[in-house]
Amino acid sequence: MKISQDIRRTHGGSPQEAEEGMTQKSQEFAAGGNRVYLPIAD
C-alpha cells in the first residue's frame, strides 16, 4: 500500500491519470505479443 501511495503521489494521483497509464501499458503489452515471459535474445 505504501509503495502504491508513493507512486501515485510522485507520478500523478488522479484516477483518470491512472486509467490512462493502465490503458497505455495494456496496449504496450498487447503489442509485445501478450506474453509475460519473453524469449531470451542471443
Order of alpha helices (4+ residues) and beta strands (2+ residues): alpha-alpha
